[in-house]
Amino acid sequence: MRRKYHILDVFSDRALAGNPLAVVSDCGGLDAQAMQKIAAEFNLSETVFLIEPRDPVNTARLRIFTPKAELGFAGHPTIGAAVLVAELRAKDLLRTQDLRIVLEENIGAIACTVSHRPGKGRQAHFTLPKLPARVGVPQNAECLAAALGLSAADIGFDRHRPTIYSAGVSFTFVPVGGLAALAGARVRADLFESAFTPADAAHVFLYTRETAEPGHDFHARMFAPGIGITEDPATGAAAAAFAGVLTAFEKMADGNHALSIEQGYEMGRPSLIILGLDLERGVLVEASIGGAAVIVAEGTLDL
């Protein structure tokens, strides 16, 4: 059977940057095992399979796979799939108005807004289906530093200290003092698994306030070798959980905030994630993830 797929570069407004995503749109007869094998064949950070929604009022259902595991939620697949679905189903309408796309993921239904005005790139954003929460405390800085090829002195800045947060996927957040130290970080395979436990927090998001480009707020890298991601060019699920980190460590005024997170620069895949925060009386009440996406290729799988 011939199954259509598209490749998009997500969290970028130009091709061959951002985080590549495969979206398979003809999924009839595919079970989870087959989807996992196809994701391993693409060998991208994530591959999405578009299937009919459980609730017909929604637009589509997504199943999201890394090369080694299925995820209940992920940011760049949500942005990329929303852009692609809007483009395929209502291309002309999208030129004149924003479209609302509701995607079912294992975490729940996610409402996305997609725009594509003439002369401008495709953009999408969505409100987090689940607000971030602190779910654990990582090991000491010396242990984390060793597993990441850093020194303990590199870890921490201002009030920021390592912590574990989740907005659907758990991440260990490691603040790093500056760009130079962050650029030198690397996974020590012999130490990584023991340093980042439990296994569901072995997605590691390193960040610093120093940025490669002026006007951006944070620079980040993400490693998750246990699920087949040596390094990720842009990690929307981590940015979602990062909203909780910022609320905990930053002194943020009530109201709306839009923060830009650059990632993927060390990989030659510059990406930009827009994290929206809404605080009331010092409490995070809503957060969103947004960014651009470019459709760069399409083809068919003969399976």
ChimeraX attribute file (.defattr): number of C-alpha atoms within 10 A of each C-alpha:
attribute: neighborCount
match mode: 1-to-1
recipient: residues
	/A:1	11
	/A:2	11
	/A:3	14
	/A:4	15
	/A:5	20
	/A:6	18
	/A:7	20
	/A:8	27
	/A:9	25
	/A:10	36
	/A:11	33
	/A:12	25
	/A:13	20
	/A:14	17
	/A:15	17
	/A:16	16
	/A:17	23
	/A:18	32
	/A:19	28
	/A:20	28
	/A:21	25
	/A:22	26
	/A:23	25
	/A:24	25
	/A:25	19
	/A:26	17
	/A:27	18
	/A:28	11
	/A:29	7
	/A:30	13
	/A:31	9
	/A:32	11
	/A:33	9
	/A:34	13
	/A:35	21
	/A:36	19
	/A:37	14
	/A:38	21
	/A:39	26
	/A:40	19
	/A:41	11
	/A:42	15
	/A:43	18
	/A:44	18
	/A:45	27
	/A:46	27
	/A:47	28
	/A:48	25
	/A:49	23
	/A:50	22
	/A:51	17
	/A:52	14
	/A:53	17
	/A:54	11
	/A:55	11
	/A:56	8
	/A:57	8
	/A:58	16
	/A:59	21
	/A:60	22
	/A:61	23
	/A:62	25
	/A:63	20
	/A:64	25
	/A:65	28
	/A:66	21
	/A:67	21
	/A:68	18
	/A:69	15
	/A:70	19
	/A:71	17
	/A:72	15
	/A:73	24
	/A:74	21
	/A:75	24
	/A:76	30
	/A:77	29
	/A:78	28
	/A:79	25
	/A:80	29
	/A:81	31
	/A:82	28
	/A:83	29
	/A:84	22
	/A:85	19
	/A:86	24
	/A:87	20
	/A:88	9
	/A:89	10
	/A:90	12
	/A:91	13
	/A:92	12
	/A:93	14
	/A:94	19
	/A:95	17
	/A:96	12
	/A:97	12
	/A:98	16
	/A:99	20
	/A:100	17
	/A:101	21
	/A:102	20
	/A:103	21
	/A:104	24
	/A:105	20
	/A:106	14
	/A:107	15
	/A:108	14
	/A:109	19
	/A:110	20
	/A:111	19
	/A:112	23
	/A:113	19
	/A:114	25
	/A:115	23
	/A:116	23
	/A:117	13
	/A:118	10
	/A:119	7
	/A:120	10
	/A:121	14
	/A:122	25
	/A:123	24
	/A:124	27
	/A:125	25
	/A:126	23
	/A:127	19
	/A:128	22
	/A:129	19
	/A:130	16
	/A:131	18
	/A:132	25
	/A:133	17
	/A:134	16
	/A:135	15
	/A:136	16
	/A:137	14
	/A:138	20
	/A:139	16
	/A:140	11
	/A:141	20
	/A:142	15
	/A:143	18
	/A:144	24
	/A:145	25
	/A:146	18
	/A:147	22
	/A:148	22
	/A:149	17
	/A:150	21
	/A:151	16
	/A:152	15
	/A:153	13
	/A:154	18
	/A:155	24
	/A:156	18
	/A:157	14
	/A:158	10
	/A:159	10
	/A:160	19
	/A:161	16
	/A:162	20
	/A:163	17
	/A:164	24
	/A:165	24
	/A:166	26
	/A:167	25
	/A:168	23
	/A:169	19
	/A:170	24
	/A:171	30
	/A:172	29
	/A:173	25
	/A:174	27
	/A:175	23
	/A:176	28
	/A:177	19
	/A:178	18
	/A:179	16
	/A:180	11
	/A:181	16
	/A:182	24
	/A:183	12
	/A:184	11
	/A:185	18
	/A:186	17
	/A:187	20
	/A:188	14
	/A:189	11
	/A:190	9
	/A:191	16
	/A:192	23
	/A:193	16
	/A:194	15
	/A:195	22
	/A:196	20
	/A:197	16
	/A:198	12
	/A:199	13
	/A:200	13
	/A:201	21
	/A:202	22
	/A:203	24
	/A:204	24
	/A:205	23
	/A:206	22
	/A:207	26
	/A:208	23
	/A:209	18
	/A:210	18
	/A:211	18
	/A:212	15
	/A:213	10
	/A:214	7
	/A:215	9
	/A:216	17
	/A:217	17
	/A:218	19
	/A:219	24
	/A:220	30
	/A:221	24
	/A:222	24
	/A:223	22
	/A:224	19
	/A:225	18
	/A:226	15
	/A:227	18
	/A:228	17
	/A:229	19
	/A:230	13
	/A:231	21
	/A:232	23
	/A:233	28
	/A:234	30
	/A:235	27
	/A:236	26
	/A:237	22
	/A:238	26
	/A:239	26
	/A:240	30
	/A:241	27
	/A:242	24
	/A:243	26
	/A:244	23
	/A:245	22
	/A:246	14
	/A:247	17
	/A:248	16
	/A:249	12
	/A:250	12
	/A:251	10
	/A:252	17
	/A:253	14
	/A:254	14
	/A:255	13
	/A:256	14
	/A:257	13
	/A:258	15
	/A:259	16
	/A:260	18
	/A:261	23
	/A:262	25
	/A:263	29
	/A:264	22
	/A:265	18
	/A:266	14
	/A:267	13
	/A:268	12
	/A:269	20
	/A:270	20
	/A:271	25
	/A:272	27
	/A:273	27
	/A:274	22
	/A:275	22
	/A:276	22
	/A:277	24
	/A:278	19
	/A:279	17
	/A:280	12
	/A:281	9
	/A:282	14
	/A:283	14
	/A:284	21
	/A:285	12
	/A:286	18
	/A:287	24
	/A:288	21
	/A:289	26
	/A:290	26
	/A:291	26
	/A:292	27
	/A:293	30
	/A:294	24
	/A:295	20
	/A:296	14
	/A:297	12
	/A:298	13
	/A:299	12
	/A:300	14
	/A:301	12
	/A:302	8
	/A:303	9
